[in-house]
Amino acid sequence: MRRFLLADQLIDGFNDKPIKNAALILQDEKIEAVTTQDQIGRDPDGEIINVAGGTIMPGFIEMHAHMHCSAEPEAFDQVTSESHEELLMRSVEAMRNTLISGVTTVRDLGSKNEIAFAVKKAVEDRKINGPRLLVTGTPITTTAGHCNFFGTEADTAENVISALRNQVKLGADYIKIMSTGGVFTPRSNVRAAQYTTDVLRLAVEDAERLGVRVAAHCHATEGVINCAEAGIHNLIHSTWLSADQTQNWDYRPEIADMIAEKELWVDPTIAIATIRTEKGIPFTEEELLTSAVLSDMEGRFAILKDMWDRGVKFVAGLDTGMSYVEFGDFAYTPQSMVEGMGISEMEAIICSTLSSAQCLGIDEITGTLETNKSADAIIVAGDPLKDIRKLHDIDTIISQGYLIKRAGKVLI
């Protein structure tokens, strides 16, 4: 089917300025042309979707989801107690909600193998509605380590490599490893490393041999350093938490320079505190005492801006499924990049599209609006280059050629 998307402007994902009076021509599942309205004639042959005052742009790419987690305050209790059948039902609904928010590609960064691979196949077979899915399956962690309750526990280098190879055998698109503890897992120690640089380096080397990349969860500064030295392709969080319990941050600019020099990507999961603030969900006294990210947003944003200024490449991950982080919340990530870090609206949009596609190794398929790429496009009801919050208001969504939403009405 041929479609013509018309709007006041088009952001293609790689140019600094939008195309005015824009037209995007789609043929079935591919982009046929990116042009202007005066070039398509008065009576084009195909369906016309015209959003006056709107902005056409690539579909969002969500880099950090946990599809089988509930996003409710009780998320930990639920994911550790519910049956596979219950988790599958949660995951199906999560992927639909993600898609109707304008996200056309998702990387699930840690869910049970039995859930992640089944949901991916169901989406590909069009048995359920969802965005393009790349999955890691179970993350690799230490015994009693972060997310051990749905991960593969591996304590030695040999065990880590064995776990990595098993995930590749099952069909993992990316590998997830827990370099440090995490707040979601009791007693895992968020301020300490779980793996040495040598172990992480061996994992990177074996993953590259097998044609996949590695993402690593890293909150503690020790873990960030280990990931940078090992050449982990995608650092998740990169929080720079001090080993000293009395201090919030232990930021090392020279390591940020190393990350930039090695051209590693960072997913800062920047929007978690913003979401709580925007939705009026108060922080408990315990959360403020134990979470530097919640208690010192200004300090966190300052570190991330310095990393950006040093040339670190950012991608857009939300950590959906964690408590209070819902599957339709993607737009809070570019919003936080603009309002918190102080980067431009266009820079935040490119992080949310092209940069994320490059990190996933799928930039020849999606992430920008170019001829012969996948028909993954949205129309924003307004101008996000003037107000980044307009990304919360999506008028039209087309995912791999399928019309998902039109004139604000969900069609699936």
Secondary structure as GFF3:
##gff-version 3
##sequence-region A 1 412
A	DSSP	beta_strand	2	10	.	.	.	ID=ss1
A	DSSP	beta_strand	19	27	.	.	.	ID=ss2
A	DSSP	beta_strand	30	36	.	.	.	ID=ss3
A	DSSP	three_ten_helix	37	39	.	.	.	ID=ss4
A	DSSP	beta_strand	47	58	.	.	.	ID=ss5
A	DSSP	beta_strand	60	65	.	.	.	ID=ss6
A	DSSP	alpha_helix	75	79	.	.	.	ID=ss7
A	DSSP	alpha_helix	84	99	.	.	.	ID=ss8
A	DSSP	beta_strand	103	108	.	.	.	ID=ss9
A	DSSP	alpha_helix	113	124	.	.	.	ID=ss10
A	DSSP	beta_strand	132	135	.	.	.	ID=ss11
A	DSSP	beta_strand	140	141	.	.	.	ID=ss12
A	DSSP	three_ten_helix	148	150	.	.	.	ID=ss13
A	DSSP	beta_strand	152	153	.	.	.	ID=ss14
A	DSSP	alpha_helix	157	170	.	.	.	ID=ss15
A	DSSP	beta_strand	174	178	.	.	.	ID=ss16
A	DSSP	alpha_helix	197	209	.	.	.	ID=ss17
A	DSSP	beta_strand	213	220	.	.	.	ID=ss18
A	DSSP	alpha_helix	221	230	.	.	.	ID=ss19
A	DSSP	beta_strand	234	241	.	.	.	ID=ss20
A	DSSP	alpha_helix	253	261	.	.	.	ID=ss21
A	DSSP	beta_strand	265	267	.	.	.	ID=ss22
A	DSSP	alpha_helix	272	278	.	.	.	ID=ss23
A	DSSP	alpha_helix	285	290	.	.	.	ID=ss24
A	DSSP	alpha_helix	292	295	.	.	.	ID=ss25
A	DSSP	alpha_helix	297	309	.	.	.	ID=ss26
A	DSSP	beta_strand	313	314	.	.	.	ID=ss27
A	DSSP	alpha_helix	332	336	.	.	.	ID=ss28
A	DSSP	pi_helix	337	341	.	.	.	ID=ss29
A	DSSP	alpha_helix	345	350	.	.	.	ID=ss30
A	DSSP	pi_helix	351	355	.	.	.	ID=ss31
A	DSSP	alpha_helix	356	360	.	.	.	ID=ss32
A	DSSP	beta_strand	377	380	.	.	.	ID=ss33
A	DSSP	three_ten_helix	388	392	.	.	.	ID=ss34
A	DSSP	beta_strand	394	399	.	.	.	ID=ss35
A	DSSP	beta_strand	402	406	.	.	.	ID=ss36
A	DSSP	beta_strand	409	410	.	.	.	ID=ss37
###
